[in-house]
């Protein structure tokens, strides 16, 4: 497992390379376009299936349509979860809510800014690199298939995150809690409750994606979101830039 993790970290982009057509017939499928139509009715019976780009019939990178649907479903659920964290985090930071202890080992406190983009700029680059390293590990771990966790493009369940495996075949130190369902609360729920929870999660995630992008737009372009005019502070920096210093651009003389 350690070698598998290192391989994924070294060549992460290879996970999306086109698969040979001959392997498609051996893949156990999980969802089809008919399943998307059924799910759409549960999510919003008024709108129903909304697919203006016809992605539900696409075949990305030479994979089958069903594998592509698995990719799209997983991507939406993942982005929904990140957006919900971002939306709540934005509101917390905009209201000056922060942990009472020091942010870094040298005693540096959390920034006092209440504009989330400015607050992010105030975080040291070393701290940002640590955050990105954790994200990279979590992404890599989720892409590794196993006997108990099928890949979402090969019959696995979209949105499912594998448990942390420890020992010789996994993480070399104890991990007391899993990333998903650390307190085993979901395992005690009925199938009906889990199905309803997924519908609620997707609907809330879609709203959160709209919400966080609304905040970002209002930060960058005054008046772009009339309801947030005078509420969200204006930001003059590059709202999508992870670092204040353009490390990649420096090689070409860009700042």
N, C-alpha and C positions, 0 to 999 in steps of 0.2 A: 504493500500500500504506500509506503514511503516513496518508493521509486515511481509509483503512479502519480503521486502528488507533484514530485519534482518534474516529471515529464509534462504534466499539464501546465505547471508554472512556466516552464521553459518554452513550450510551444502552444500557448493557449489558443492562438488564432486557428490552429490546425483542427480544432474541434468543429469548425464550421466548413471544412473542406467538403466538396461534393462526394457523396457516397456512390460506389459502383452500383449500377442499376440491378445487377444480379443479386444484390443483398436485400432488395426491397421485399421480396416475397417471403423472406424468412423472419421479418420483423413483426412481432405481435403488436397490433394496432390498439390504440386506446380510445380515440375520438375521431369522428367523421363530421362532415358538414351537417348531416342530419342531427347529430348531437349538438352542434352549435345552434341550429335553429330551435331546438327544444330548450336549450339553456337561455337563449335570447328571450323567449316567451316568459321564462321565470324571472329574468332580470328586469324586463320592462315590457309588459304585454301590450302597451300602447305603441311603442316604437317597433318592437319585434327585432328581427334580424336587420342590422344596419351595416352594410359592407360595401361602401361606394367604390372602393378600389378592387373589389372582387378578390380579396386575399384568401378567402375561404376555399378558392379553387386553385390557388397557386402551388407551385412545386419548387421550393427554394433549393439551390445548390445541387440539383439532381436528385433530391430526396422525394419520396412519395408525397401525395397530397395530405395523407393522414399524418405523416411525420412533420410536415410543415405546419399543420394545424396544432400539433403538440408544441412546436416551437413558439407559435404565436400566442397560444393560451398561456404557456409558461412565462413568456415575456410580459404579457399583460398583468398577470398575477404578481410577478416580481416587481414591476414598475409601480403597481398599485400599492404594494406594501411599503416600498421606499417612499412613495409620495405621501402616504399617510404619516410616516415618521417625519418627513420633511415639513408637512403642513403644521403638525402639532409643534415640532421643534421651532419653526419660524415664529409661531405665536408666542411660545415660551421665551425665546430670545428677545423678541420685540417688546416684551413686557419686563425685561430685565431679570428674568428668573434664571438663576444659575446655582451650581453646587457651592456650598459654603467653604470647601477646602481649596487648596492650591491646585492649579491646573497642571503644573509641571514639577518635576522632582527638584528643580532649583528654587522652588518657592514662588514662581511666577503665578500671579492670580489669574482668574478668568477675565477676559476683556470686559470693560464696562459699557461698551457700545450697545445700543439698543436697535441698531440697524443690522439685521442678520448678515448681509453681505460685507459690511464694514467689520463686523465681529469676526467673520471668517478670515478676512485679510489680516486681522490682528493676531491670529493664531500663528505660532512659529512654523516654519517649513518642516522642521524635524517632527513636530507633532502631526502635521498633515501627512508626511510620509508614513508614519506609523498607522494612521487611519487607513490610508490607501493599501498598506500591506495587509491589514486585517481583512479588508474588503476583497482583495485579490485571493487570499486564502479561502475565504468563505465561498467565493465564486468557483474556485478550482475544486473545492471539496464537493460542491453540489453537482459538478459535471462528471464526477467519477462514478460509473455504474458498478453495481455489486449484485450479489445474489438476492439481497433484500431490498435493493433500490435500483429499479430499471430507469434508464435515461428517458426523459420526457419525449424524446423523438423516436424512441424504440419501444413503445408500449407502456412507459411509465406514466405516473399521474402528474399532470402539470401542476406546478406549485409545491409539490412535495419536496421536503429537504431531508437528506439522509441523516441518520443519527451519527454522532461522533463515535468512532471505533478506536479503542485504545489497546495498547499492547504491541507485540511484535509486528502485527499486520496493520497497524493503524498509527494513531498519534502516540508518540513515545512517553507520554506522561498522562496521569489521570485527568479526566474531564468530567466533573461531577454532574454537569447539566448539558443537555442537548440544546442546540440553537433553536430548534422548533419544539414547542411543547415541553419546556424544561421541567415542569412540575407534573407532567402526565395527566393534565386535565382533559385534553382532547380525547385521549384514549378511553375515557369513561363516558363519553357522550354517545348517544344513539346515532345510527346512520341517518335518520331523518334530521336530527339536530345538526349534524355535520353538513348535510346537504344545504340546509337553510343558512348555516353560517357561511358557506362558500358564496352563496348568492349575495348575502349582506356584504361580505368582504369585497366582492367585485364591484358592487354598486358604490360602496364607500370609497374604494380605491379610485374609481373613475372620477368621482367628485373631487377627491384629493389631488389627482393629477391636474385637473382644471384649476383647482384652488391655488396650488403652489406656483403654477405658471402664471396665474393672475397676479400673485404677489411679486414674482420676478419681473413681470412686464411693468407693473406699477412702479417698481424700484427704478427701472431703467428709462422708461418713457412716461413722463408726467402726463396725466390725463388719459392714458391708454385704457385704464379701468376706472370709469367715473365713480363707482361706489367706493373706491379706495383713495380717491383724491383727498389730500390733506391728512390721510390716516397713515399711509406708508411713506417712510422717508425716502427722498430721492438719493440715488447712488450713482456716482460719476465713473466708477471703475468698470472693468469688464466682468459682468455678472456671471458669465459662464467660465471664466478662467480659474483653474484650481489654485494657481499661485500668483502672487503679485509680480514676481519676477518671471519673465518669459524665458524659461530655461531652454526650451526647444528653439525659440526664435533667435536666441543669442548667437547661434552658429551662423546665422545669415544676417547678422547685424540688426536684428529687430529687437525692439524694447517691449 
